[in-house]
Amino acid sequence: MSPSKIVAIGRNYAEHARELGNEVPPEPLFFLKAPSAMIGPNVPIVLPPESQRVEHEGEIAIVLRHRLRRGASADEARDAVLGVTCANDVTARDLQKKDVQFTRAKGFDTFCPLGPAIRLGADLEDLEVVTRVNGAERQRGHTRMMAYPIVDLLVYVSRMMTLEPGDVMLTGTPSGVGPLVDGDRVEVEVSGVGVLANPVEALRG
């Protein structure tokens, strides 16, 4: 998978927005993650020395099969979806709080694990995501808890930028985000997809 862009949605679960001291925005908040941040299952998430607080954010990810652009209807957006997979929107939280925008905090190499498979034909209104660190559950969310449903998000984002085949949209993380440290193993599981597992390592020179 080689997306031209990775679009991520922020504050799409009310409880997560509140745990970071924010409200759900009046319209979807989205940003871009660097495609170079993408890694697959079992590849280490590398903790950079520039951050003292790196956190996991387990998410449901959407992979597109058709181009989607301004003027698309909800039916066209739904038809543009190839399938769903697991994602971890790894975030340098201290840098996110420092910066006006999220590029640095979200863009480090290895900060976008995806996989392990793409589930085709999933019901986009009935998906669950669970995040575990070292076997202990930290996050659990469901699409019914989202402020903005997946199809609505696709239509909204496509008004601003053309989504190309292979592009990925991360749909927001539920509450329970927390720190990752050297030696951890983080898992993200999405209904019918399987488990995305990655070890965590400090950057060693």
C-alpha positions in Angstrom: 0.0 0.0 0.0 1.5 3.3 -1.1 -1.0 6.1 -0.4 -0.5 9.6 -1.8 -1.7 10.9 1.5 -2.9 9.8 4.9 -5.7 12.0 6.2 -6.4 11.8 9.9 -9.4 13.1 11.9 -9.0 14.7 15.3 -11.3 14.9 18.2 -14.0 12.6 16.7 -14.8 10.9 20.0 -16.1 13.2 22.6 -14.5 11.5 25.6 -11.1 11.6 23.9 -11.5 15.3 23.1 -12.3 16.0 26.8 -9.4 14.0 28.1 -7.1 16.4 26.2 -9.0 19.4 27.4 -10.8 20.0 24.1 -14.4 20.0 22.8 -15.7 18.2 19.8 -15.2 20.8 16.9 -18.3 22.2 15.2 -17.0 20.6 11.9 -14.6 17.8 11.4 -11.0 18.6 12.2 -8.5 16.9 9.9 -4.8 16.9 9.3 -2.2 15.0 7.3 0.3 12.4 8.4 3.4 11.8 6.3 3.3 8.7 4.1 6.9 8.1 5.2 5.5 7.5 8.8 3.8 4.3 7.6 5.0 0.9 8.8 3.5 -2.5 8.9 2.8 -5.1 11.6 5.7 -6.2 13.8 7.9 -3.3 12.7 9.1 -1.3 15.7 7.6 2.1 16.6 10.8 4.2 17.3 10.7 6.7 20.1 12.6 9.8 18.9 14.8 11.8 21.3 13.0 15.0 20.4 10.0 13.9 22.4 9.6 12.9 26.1 5.9 11.7 25.7 4.9 9.5 22.8 1.4 8.1 23.0 -0.7 5.5 21.2 -3.9 6.3 19.4 -5.7 3.2 18.1 -8.0 3.9 15.2 -10.2 2.5 12.4 -8.6 3.3 9.1 -10.4 3.5 5.7 -8.6 2.6 2.5 -10.0 4.0 -0.8 -10.3 2.2 -4.1 -11.8 5.0 -6.2 -11.1 8.7 -6.6 -13.3 10.9 -4.5 -13.6 14.6 -5.0 -15.7 17.7 -4.5 -19.4 17.1 -5.2 -19.4 13.4 -4.2 -22.6 12.1 -2.6 -22.8 9.8 0.5 -23.4 6.9 -1.8 -20.4 7.7 -3.9 -18.3 8.0 -0.8 -19.4 4.6 0.5 -18.7 3.1 -2.9 -15.2 4.6 -3.0 -14.2 2.5 0.1 -12.1 -0.5 -0.6 -12.1 -1.6 3.1 -11.0 -1.0 6.6 -7.9 -1.8 8.5 -6.2 -1.1 11.9 -4.1 2.1 12.5 -2.1 3.6 15.3 -1.9 7.4 15.0 1.3 7.5 17.2 1.7 11.0 18.6 4.5 13.0 20.3 2.0 14.6 22.8 4.5 17.1 24.2 5.3 18.4 20.7 1.6 18.5 19.7 0.9 20.8 22.7 3.8 23.0 21.8 3.1 23.5 18.1 0.3 25.3 16.3 -0.3 22.4 14.0 0.2 18.6 14.3 2.8 17.9 11.5 5.8 17.4 13.7 4.0 15.5 16.5 2.4 13.1 14.1 5.0 12.8 11.3 8.0 11.0 12.7 9.1 7.9 10.9 7.2 4.8 12.2 4.4 6.9 13.6 1.7 5.4 11.4 1.5 1.6 11.8 -1.2 0.1 9.5 -2.5 -3.5 9.0 -2.4 -6.4 9.2 -5.1 -6.8 6.5 -7.8 -4.9 4.7 -11.4 -6.1 5.5 -13.6 -5.8 2.5 -17.3 -5.1 2.6 -17.4 -4.0 6.3 -20.4 -2.3 7.7 -19.0 1.2 8.3 -21.6 1.9 11.0 -20.7 -1.2 13.0 -17.0 -1.3 13.8 -15.1 -1.5 17.1 -11.5 -0.6 17.8 -9.5 -1.9 20.8 -6.0 -0.9 21.9 -3.8 -2.9 24.2 -0.4 -2.2 25.6 1.5 -5.3 27.0 -1.8 -7.2 26.9 -3.7 -4.6 29.0 -6.6 -2.9 27.4 -6.3 0.9 27.2 -8.8 2.0 24.6 -12.2 0.7 23.3 -14.4 2.6 20.9 -17.2 2.0 18.4 -18.3 3.8 15.3 -21.6 4.7 17.0 -19.5 6.8 19.5 -18.1 9.0 16.7 -19.1 12.6 16.4 -18.9 12.4 12.6 -19.7 9.1 10.9 -17.2 7.7 8.4 -19.1 8.4 5.2 -19.8 12.0 6.3 -16.0 12.4 6.9 -15.2 11.1 3.5 -17.6 13.5 1.8 -16.3 16.4 3.9 -12.6 15.8 3.3 -13.2 15.3 -0.4 -14.6 18.9 -0.6 -11.1 20.2 0.2 -8.9 17.7 -1.5 -9.2 14.9 -4.0 -8.8 11.5 -2.4 -7.0 9.1 -4.7 -7.2 5.2 -4.9 -5.0 3.8 -2.1 -5.3 6.9 0.1 -6.0 6.2 3.8 -8.2 8.1 6.2 -7.8 7.6 10.0 -11.1 8.2 11.7 -10.2 9.4 15.2 -9.3 7.7 18.4 -11.4 6.9 21.5 -10.5 7.9 25.0 -7.7 6.1 26.9 -4.6 7.4 25.0 -1.4 6.9 27.0 2.3 6.8 26.9 4.5 4.2 25.2 8.0 3.4 26.5 10.9 1.3 25.3 10.1 -2.3 25.4 6.3 -2.0 25.2 4.2 -4.0 22.7 1.1 -2.2 21.4 -1.8 -3.8 19.7 -4.7 -2.3 17.8 -7.6 -4.6 16.9 -10.5 -3.7 14.6 -13.6 -5.8 14.0 -13.0 -8.5 11.4 -9.5 -7.2 10.5 -7.2 -8.8 13.0 -4.6 -7.4 15.3 -1.9 -4.8 14.4 1.0 -5.5 16.8 4.2 -3.4 17.0 7.0 -3.4 19.5 8.3 -0.1 20.8 11.9 0.9 20.8 13.9 4.0 21.8 16.1 5.4 19.0 19.6 4.1 19.5 22.5 5.9 17.8 
